């Protein structure tokens, strides 16, 4: 915090010591650092996905109940901007992004058809448990499954849009790159 407060006084010294594009990148990174620290979280993607859940209750080969539920899975993912790291090398600023975090999710029942062929086989509690398991399956598709790349790509895109809005008057010779802290994560620009 002290370094950021003293930055305006160091500007002239930095410009004398470093080449123009590199000093511009350093000044810009200080401004971006201040912007990120004053922001909390950046929502990077909102998901609304319809689905259908079918489940048969059976004892051996005998089906004793059936449920079909149409639902909407809603989720928001984002990054904590206080965990974003920046590295400045020459005229390049690299943002090292934390993994996107689940900020909110829910499974909303749109319609449901419950058929029970035996008394007491299907309770409201068992239905809530089934729907909670379905929500966890939906979440898993975005956290580490088939839709993970969409979350990563949206995170980079949201950071690009946010950073570009903060850099309206920045030196055009500065290049910006984005990478994730986890080396196994594939999204990088």
N, C-alpha and C positions, 0 to 999 in steps of 0.2 A: 504494500500500500504506500509506503514511504517513497519507493522508487517511482511509482506512478505520479505521486504528488510532485516530485522533483523533476519529472520529465520536461515540463516547459522550459526550465532553466538549462537543461542539458541539450536542448535542441540545437543551439548554435555550435556547441562543441562537437556533437555527433556529425553535423553537416561538414565541419572542417576536417574531421578525421576519416570519415568513411566516404566512399564513392556515392554519387548522388542517388542511384537506384537503391543501393543497399541501405543508405540512411533513410530514404523514403519508406522502405519496407519496415525498418525498425520503428519509425514513427507511427506508421500505419498499424503495426502489430500492437503498439502500446494503446492506441485508440481502440482497437478491436478488443484487447484484453479488458479495458475499462467497460466497454459495452457488454461483454459477456458476463462480467462479474456483477453488473447492475441488473442483469436479467436472471430469472430463475431457471425455468425449464422451457424448452422449445418443443412444442407438439409437432411431430414430424409426419404422422399419418393418422387418419381416422378411417376405421374399417366398419362397414355395415354389410353383413353377409347373411343372406337367407339360407336356411337349411331345413332339412326334414330328418327327424329322428324316428326310427321304427324299432320297436322292441317287442319280442315275444317272451312271455313267461311260460316256462314249460317244466314239467316233471317228467324226465325221460323223454319219451316220444309224444306225450300228451301236452298239448298247448292249453294253458289254463287262463291266459290273458294276453291282450295285445294293446300296444299304445303306438299311436302315430301322432307326432307333434311337429307342427310347422313353427319355426322360430326365426328370430333375427339376432345374430351375434354382432354386438357393437363393441369396439375397442379403440383406444387411443394409445399410441406409442410416442415416445419422445426421448430427448436427451437432457441431462442436467448440464447446463452451460458452464457451471462452475467446475465441472470435471473435464471440460475440453482443454487440451493442451495445445500450445502453439510453439512451433520451432521456426526460427528465421535463419535462412542460409542465403547470404547474398541478397538478391532481389526476390527470393521466393519465401512465401509464408505457407507452412504446412500446418493444417489443423488435424490433430490426432483426436478422433472422436471416441467417446465411450460407447459401449454397446447400448443400443436403444432399450429403453425400459418400458414396461407396461405401466401406463398411467391410470387406466380405467378399463374395465370390461364388464359386460353383462350379457345374459342370454334372456331375451324377451320372448315369451310364448305368444305366438300369433293366433294359433288355433290348435286344438287337441282333440283327439278321438281316443277314448279309453274304453276297452271292452274287457270285462272280467267274466270268466266262465266258472269261477269258484269263489265262494264267499271268503273275504279276508285276504285274498292273494295280492291285492294291489292297494296300497294305502297312499295318502297324500305325501307322507314322509318318504316312502320309497320312490315316488314320482319326483320329489325335490332332489333326492340323491342322484337319480338317473340324469336329471337335467344339469346338475352340478358336474357330473362326469362328462356330459356332452360339452359343457362350457370349457372344461379343462382340455378336451380334445381339440376344440376350436382354437383355444389359446396356443396349444402346442404347435399347431400348423404355422403360426406366425412367429413363435419364439425360436423354434429350431427345426421346423418342418418345411413343407413344400412352399410356403409363402414367405419364408425368412428373407429371401433376396429382395422381395418387394419392400419389406420394412427397411432394409439396409439402403436400398436405392432411394427411397423416400426421405430417409434421414439425410443423406448427402444432398439431395435436391433442396430440402428445407434449409440446410446450412448454407448452401450456395445463395439462395434467395435472401436469407437473413444477412449474411456477410456482405453481399453486393449492395443491399440497402444501407448498410453502415459505411460503405466505401465509395459513396457517390463522387467524392472529390479526390479520390486516391490517384496516385501516379499510375499511368497505364502500363508502365514497365514492370510493375509488380505482378508476379504470378502467384496464384493461390492453388493449393492442392489439398485434398481431403483424404484421410486414411483412418482406418479403425485401429484402436489399440491392440485388439486381438489379431495376431498375424494370420489366423485361419479364416478371418472374415474376408470375403472376396470383394466387397464394394470399395472402390477407391477411384478418385478422379483427381 
